[in-house]
Amino acid sequence: MRAKIPSTGHVLPIGAVAQGSGLTVETIRYYERIGLLPRPARIDRRIRRYEPAVLARLTFIARAKALGLSLAEIRELVTAGPNGCEKVHRALASHLEEVDRRLRELKALRETLKGYARACADALARQSNPNCPVVESIALAEPSRASVRARSNGR
């Protein structure tokens, strides 16, 4: 987030909100459309005017994204209300389970990569320019290992 625009109690045009939040105008409009931001007041039914509090909401959204929460999860949090601790707890517990699952996959991927690196080192120790055993091994790898690699690489 960039420098904050001081909260003066005045409404802000979308450009000032974008500048104060470090986001683009289009991102702010998108957050409105998906329910992360309340619909702003409009002048002549077309010019958006935001309350300065929207900057705090955008800061919250940015921090929640930095924690790895999805926009859907963030929407759950921002719509939970002041007494929504149980809803927030459920969302965070669910996200923590997902993080733990991804960590398990990454650990399995790490072990696979270590094995491949060992196989390369062994082949190189025996021969100066061997056929790479890892290329063959990856081509013949069982689908579960390949899917772990693909998911961990974001594919």
QUIZI-V41665 format. One record per residue. N is the residue number from 1. RES is the residue in three letters. PHI is phi in degrees with one decimal (999 if undefined). PSI is psi as a letter, one per 30 degrees, with the letter a starting at -180 (none if undefined). BURIAL is I if it has 16 or more other ideal C-beta (glycine too) atoms within 10 Angstrom, else O. Layout:
BEGIN
[[N RES PHI PSI BURIAL] [N RES PHI PSI BURIAL]]
END
This chain:
BEGIN
[[1 MET 999 k O] [2 ARG -87.5 a O] [3 ALA -58.0 k O] [4 LYS -78.2 k O] [5 ILE -86.7 k O] [6 PRO -59.7 k O] [7 SER -78.7 j O] [8 THR -105.2 f O] [9 GLY 88.5 f O] [10 HIS -89.9 l O] [11 VAL -78.3 l I] [12 LEU -117.7 k I] [13 PRO -72.2 l O] [14 ILE -60.0 e I] [15 GLY -63.1 e O] [16 ALA -69.1 e I] [17 VAL -65.4 e I] [18 ALA -60.9 e I] [19 GLN -62.8 e I] [20 GLY -69.9 f I] [21 SER -99.4 f I] [22 GLY 79.6 g O] [23 LEU -101.3 l I] [24 THR -85.4 l O] [25 VAL -59.3 e O] [26 GLU -63.8 e O] [27 THR -63.9 e O] [28 ILE -63.1 e I] [29 ARG -62.5 e O] [30 TYR -62.9 e O] [31 TYR -58.9 e I] [32 GLU -63.2 e I] [33 ARG -60.5 e O] [34 ILE -92.9 g O] [35 GLY 88.3 g O] [36 LEU -80.2 f I] [37 LEU -120.8 k I] [38 PRO -69.5 l O] [39 ARG -65.4 k O] [40 PRO -79.8 l I] [41 ALA -66.0 l O] [42 ARG -128.0 k O] [43 ILE -101.4 k O] [44 ASP 54.8 h O] [45 ARG 58.3 g O] [46 ARG -140.1 e O] [47 ILE -92.1 j O] [48 ARG -74.5 k I] [49 ARG -133.2 j O] [50 TYR -102.4 k I] [51 GLU -74.4 k I] [52 PRO -57.5 f I] [53 ALA -61.7 f O] [54 VAL -63.2 f I] [55 LEU -65.2 e I] [56 ALA -66.3 e O] [57 ARG -63.4 e I] [58 LEU -66.5 e I] [59 THR -64.2 e O] [60 PHE -59.2 e O] [61 ILE -60.5 e I] [62 ALA -61.9 e O] [63 ARG -68.5 e O] [64 ALA -66.2 e I] [65 LYS -63.9 e O] [66 ALA -63.9 f O] [67 LEU -80.8 f O] [68 GLY 91.6 g O] [69 LEU -75.1 k I] [70 SER -77.8 l O] [71 LEU -63.3 e O] [72 ALA -64.1 e O] [73 GLU -65.6 e I] [74 ILE -64.7 e I] [75 ARG -59.9 e I] [76 GLU -58.5 e I] [77 LEU -69.2 e I] [78 VAL -74.7 f I] [79 THR -97.8 g O] [80 ALA -68.8 f I] [81 GLY 79.8 l O] [82 PRO -66.6 f O] [83 ASN -108.0 g O] [84 GLY -96.3 g O] [85 CYS -58.9 e O] [86 GLU -64.1 e O] [87 LYS -64.0 e O] [88 VAL -63.9 e O] [89 HIS -60.1 e O] [90 ARG -60.6 e O] [91 ALA -62.8 e I] [92 LEU -69.6 e O] [93 ALA -63.5 e O] [94 SER -63.9 e O] [95 HIS -65.4 e I] [96 LEU -62.7 e O] [97 GLU -60.6 e O] [98 GLU -64.2 e O] [99 VAL -62.3 e O] [100 ASP -62.4 e O] [101 ARG -62.7 e O] [102 ARG -64.9 e O] [103 LEU -63.2 e O] [104 ARG -61.0 e O] [105 GLU -64.4 e O] [106 LEU -66.0 e O] [107 LYS -64.6 e O] [108 ALA -65.3 e O] [109 LEU -61.6 e I] [110 ARG -60.1 e O] [111 GLU -63.8 e O] [112 THR -61.8 e I] [113 LEU -64.2 e O] [114 LYS -61.1 e O] [115 GLY -63.3 e O] [116 TYR -64.3 e I] [117 ALA -63.2 e O] [118 ARG -62.7 e O] [119 ALA -63.1 e O] [120 CYS -63.3 e O] [121 ALA -60.9 e O] [122 ASP -63.4 e O] [123 ALA -64.5 e O] [124 LEU -68.0 e O] [125 ALA -70.0 f O] [126 ARG -85.2 e O] [127 GLN -144.4 k O] [128 SER -77.3 e O] [129 ASN -140.5 i O] [130 PRO -78.4 l O] [131 ASN -66.7 k O] [132 CYS -75.1 j O] [133 PRO -68.3 f O] [134 VAL -72.5 e O] [135 VAL -59.0 e O] [136 GLU -63.6 e O] [137 SER -63.6 e O] [138 ILE -66.8 e O] [139 ALA -62.3 e O] [140 LEU -98.6 g O] [141 ALA -61.2 k O] [142 GLU -68.2 k O] [143 PRO -57.3 e O] [144 SER -63.1 e O] [145 ARG -68.6 e O] [146 ALA -64.5 e O] [147 SER -70.2 e O] [148 VAL -63.3 e I] [149 ARG -62.8 e I] [150 ALA -64.8 e O] [151 ARG -63.6 e O] [152 SER -69.9 f O] [153 ASN -92.0 g O] [154 GLY 79.1 g O] [155 ARG -102.6 none O]]
END
